[in-house]
Amino acid sequence: MQINIKATNAKLTPESHEIINDKISSLSKYFENIISADVEIGLSSMHHNKGNIYKTIVNLSVPKTILRASAETDDIIKSMNQVNEKLKILLKKYKETHK
């Protein structure tokens, strides 16, 4: 699986980069035929919010469709964890409907 990570208005530490890779790679145990994953992490506009709000969007390319999940939290890793949980559910549903 190819993993593309893009950071917009945010800096990713090597540790964060590694955690993101591990989280996305772990999804292959729910569905083996994931083609690619596009991860975008950005610092949201602070117009209405206090502090840093990170938005994480992941698009998983699987045969015949793209699965998408997103989350916004005050921490990059927290938002990645939320997205990962959403993607697990989406992959399980996809696998059930495409046997």
C-alpha positions, -999 to +999 in steps of 0.1 A: +000+000+000+013+034-009+009+061+019+011+098+010+012+123+039+007+160+034+009+186+061-007+219+056+002+248+080+015+222+104+048+206+111+051+168+115+078+155+137+095+122+126+077+105+155+043+118+143+051+107+108+060+072+120+028+069+141+007+079+111+024+053+089+019+027+116-018+036+120-025+035+083-005+003+078-025-014+106-057-010+085-045-037+061-055-064+087-092-053+082-089-053+044-058-065+025-065-049-009-060-012+001-044+004-030-033+037-014-039+061+014-038+099+012-034+115+046-038+153+049-031+170+083-037+207+086-040+234+111-075+247+109-084+284+109-084+297+144-112+321+136-137+307+161-115+284+181-089+289+208-056+271+205-045+248+177-071+227+160-058+200+138-079+185+110-070+151+097-085+137+065-077+103+051-088+090+017-083+052+013-084+039-023-099+004-024-112-014-054-141+004-070-143+032-044-126+056-021-133+056+017-130+089+035-128+098+071-119+130+090-116+144+125-107+176+143-090+178+177-063+198+195-036+171+188-024+155+156-022+121+172-057+123+187-072+133+154-053+104+137-066+080+163-102+091+157-098+088+119-083+054+123-113+042+143-137+055+117-117+039+089-118+005+107-156+007+107-158+017+071-134-010+060-154-037+079-186-025+062-169-024+028-156-059+033-190-072+042-207-057+012-180-067-013-174-104-005 
